[in-house]
């Protein structure tokens, strides 16, 4: 039995605690929670009959915690993950893993030195329609990739940002690209591969925050494909969609729904008998399973720890999407196209003289 503790009992903690505390994850259980806001910690602790801590040092000193799920504001992830690693705890950290690349590097290094595993939450990779699309990609059914698009059209009003002082700030949160759209940006990179360069624009359209609530970007992938990101929390009056489109020379798939969880289009030049099964059986996540993506993700974490398997999204994988997000913000600030990775132009290494 893998024993989990929750560090941070804010909005996202409900989903994590309901799964772990409600015994929905085979081989895992919730054993403790921690939050400096006593009412938040006490509420979850009372619901699941586990002890509450209000001090991180006291919490990390507990011997009955194997893994800590870090659910604090994004800007606090680095200090909390590093503290967990030094305490000998494996770590599950919510997206984004950090706000600065140097912090992500320090988190990865701390976990490596301590000999603990670092898991970054990217639960949408486990959505059934996404899994099926990835299987089609790995089988070469798309052929040459042409265009990838993600759209995040959600509603987050001023009351949402006013819930906590850290929301919509540069120091602790970031805007729609870093927070709400980070899963979708990760999805785009996961399907299309390394990004060569980006060009982005952003505004704060309908709410008063430091960062952006609306952004658009174009991407150039190393394989020659192009990409588009459209992300906003200024959709009114309610959420519209969170979607991913994959266009290739031999097929097109679009996964929509609220959170990349429903197949809207599934068409390939070379149709297979299994395509009908995908549409009939796997076009949506199971409707009777709460938080399907998170549940599948936690099951994956448990399996990795028990069998010493490699994680689908470890620290290095989480860093990749953070690098892309950082490039988007760099482009917003400069107004220019930004390259992601250095490419030697004048170095003579490996050249015949």
N, C-alpha and C positions, 0 to 999 in steps of 0.2 A: 504494500500500500504506500503510494507516494503522498506525503503530507504537505499541503499547501498553506501558505499564509498570504493574506492580502495586505499590501502596503498602499494605502490610499483607498478611501471609502466614498468617493464622489459618485458622479453620474454613471460612469462606465462600470463601477464596481457591482452594480445590481446584476448585470449579466454574468459576470465572473462568479459572484457569490451564489447566485441561483443554481448555476451548473455544478460548482464544486460542493457547496453546502447542501444542495438538493440531491446529491448522490447520482448525478446524471453522467459522471465520468467514471468508467470502470477502472478500478485500481487507483483511484484518487479520492482524497477527502480534504475538506477544509478544517483546519485546526486552530487558526488564530487570525485576527485582523488588527490593523493599526492605522490610526489617523489622529493627527493633533487636534482635530475638531471632535470633541468627545461625543457629541450627539450622533455624528455620522458613524463613528466606530461602534458605539453602543447599539445603534439600530440594527446593524448587520449582525453583530455578535449575539444579540438577544434572539434574533430570528432563527439563527442556526445553532444556538447553544454552544458557542465557542468563546474563549476569553478575548477581551479587547485590550489593546495597549494604546497609549497616547504618546509614547516616546520610542523612537526608532531603535535606539541602542538596547532598550529593554526587550523590544520585540525580536531583534536579531540575535539576542542572547539565548532565546528559547531553543532547547535541544530537540523539540518535537517538530520542527519545520525543516523539510527537505528542500522545498522550492518556494521562492517568494515571487508573487505576481506584483510587479511594480505598476500601479495604476495612478500615479501622481501626475501633476501637470508636466508637460513634455520638457520644459526647461529644467525640471528637477530630476529627470531620469538619470543623467550621468552620475550625480553624487549619490543617488539612492542605489543604482545598480552596482557601483563600485563598492559601496558599503556592504551590500548583500554578498558580493563576491568575497570580500575580505572576511566575512563571517562564515564562509564556507557553504553558502546556499546557492543552489542553481537558481537561475533567474528567467522569468517570463516578463518581458517588458512590452507595454502597449506601444502602438505607433504614435508618432515617429519615434525611433529609439533615442534620438537626441535632436537638437536644433543646429549643432555645429559639428562638422566632420572631425575636428580634433577631439571633441568630446566622445564621439562614437569610437574613435581609435583607442582612447583611454579606457573605455568600457570593455572593448574587446580584449585589450591587453590585460586588464585586471582579472577578467574571467579566465583567460589562458593561464596566468600566473597562479591563480588559486585552484586551477584544475576543475572548474565548474562550467556547466553548459549555459549558454546564453541563447534564449529563444525570443525572436521578435514577432509580435502578433500580426499576422497577415491572414486573417481567417477567411477572406474571400477566395483565396486559392483553393480552399477545400469545398466551396460550393459545388454541388453536383453538376450543374451546367458548365462551370468553369473546368472541372476535371475532365468532362467529356470533350470540351474544345481543346484542351491541352493534349489529350490522347490523339485527337485528329491532327494536331500540329506535329507531334512527335512521329506520327505515321506518315508525314509528308503530304497530307491530303490537300493542304492549301497551295502547294507548289511555291513559287516565288511570292513572297509577301510584298504587298503594294502599299497599303494604307491602314493605319490603326488609329482609332478614335476612342477617347473616353469622354463621357459627359456626366457631370455631377450637377444636378439641378435640384438643390435642396432649399428648404426654408428654415432660416435661423434668424429670428427677429431680435430686436434690441434687448428684450427680456432675457433671451437665452444668453447673450454676451454679458448681461449684468448679473447673472447668477453668481459669478466668481470674478474677483478682480484680475485674475491671470488671463482670462479669456480674451482673445484678440490682441494680445500684447506681443511685442517682438521678443521679449526676454523669456517668456514662459509658454507661448502657444504658437505663434505664427498665424497666418490667415487660412483661407479656404484651401490653398494648395498644400500647405503643410499639415493641416488638421483633417478636414473632411475628405479631401481628394487624395490623400496619401495612399490609401489602399488601391485606388483606381490607377494612379500613376505607377505604382508597383506592378499592377496587373499588365499595363501597357508594355513596360520594360521586360517583364517576364515572358511575354509572348513574342516580342519583336527583337529582343536582344539589346546589345550595347548601343547607347546613344552617342552620336558624334557631336551634335550641337543642338542648341535650343534658341528660340527667340520668343519672348513672352511680354505681355502687357497686363496690367492689373489696375483696378480702382476699388475704392470703398464706396459702393453705390447707395446703399440704403440704411446702413447702421453706422454708429459713431464708435469706431475702434481704431487702434493704431495701424493695423494691418489691412489686408484686402478682403473683401467679401466676394469679389468677382475677378476672374482671370481667364485669359486665353493664351495658348502657346502653340507653336509649331515645332516639330522635332525632326531631325534627320538621323536615321539609324545607320549603323555600320553596314548592314546588308543591303542598303539602297532604298529601303522603304521610308515613307514619310509618316509622321504622326501628328495628331491634333489633340490638344487638351482643352476642354471647356469646363470650367468649374465655377459654381456660384452658390452662395447661400442666400441670394437675393431673390429666389423664386417666390412668388406670392400668388395665392395665399397659403399654399401648402407644398410639400415635397412633390416632385414630379418624377425624377428617375436618377438612377446611378447605372451607367451602361458602358459596355465595351463592344466595339465593332472591329472585326478582323477581316480584311479584304485581301485575297490572294488570287493568283492567276487561275487557280482551279477550284476556288470555293469562297463562300462568304458565310460568316457566323456573326450574329449580333446577340449579345446577352444583355438584357435590360432588367426591368423590375426596379425596386427601390435600391437594392444593393447588389447588382450583378448576380442575380439569382433566378432569372427566368429567360429561357431561350425565346427570342423573338423571330430570328431567321436562322435556318440551318440548311444550306444548299451547297452541293458539290457537283462538279462536272461529272465525276465518276461516282454515281450513287451506289451505295452498298445496302444490303438487306438490313444491316444494323442501324441505318439512319432512321428508319421508322421507329425502332425501339428507343432510340435516343429521344425522339420527339414525343413518343407516347409515355415513356417511363422516367426520363431524366431531364425533362425540360424545365422543371422547377425543383427547388429544394423540398424535402418532405414537409408538408404543411403542419404535421402534428408534432414536430420536434422543435422545441424552443431553442432559439439561437443556434441553428444548425452549424453554421460556419465555426463559431467559437467551440461548440461541442466537439466537432471533428478535429479542430486544432488542438484542443486539450488532450484528446485521445492520442493524437500524434505525439505530443510532448511526453506523455506517460510511456508510450511505446519506445520512444527514443531513449529515455532514461533506463527503462527496464532491460532493453536489448542492446544498449550502447550503439544505436543507429545514429546516422548523421541527420541533423534537423533540416527540414525543407527551407526554413528561413532562420539561419543563425545570425550572428552578429555581422559577419561579412556580407551576407545577402541583404540584411537590413540596411547596411551602410550604402549599398549600391543605389537604392531608391532615395536615400538622403542626399547622396551626391547629385542626383538628378534634380531633386527639389532645390538644392542650394544653387545649382546652375540657373534654374528658372528665376529665382529671386535676384541673382546677379544680373540677369538680362533685364529684369524689370527696373532695377536701379540704374543700369547703364544705358538702356534703350538699344543695346546692340545684341547681335548674335553671340552666344557664349559657347565655347568649346568645352567639352567635359574632360577630356583626357589629353595630356601632352603627347604630341607626335613628333619624334625627332626629324629635323629637316637638314641640319648641318653636321650632325655627328657622323664621324667616319667609322664608327664601330661596325664591324661586319662587312665593310666595303673593300673591294679589291683595289689596291693602289696601283 
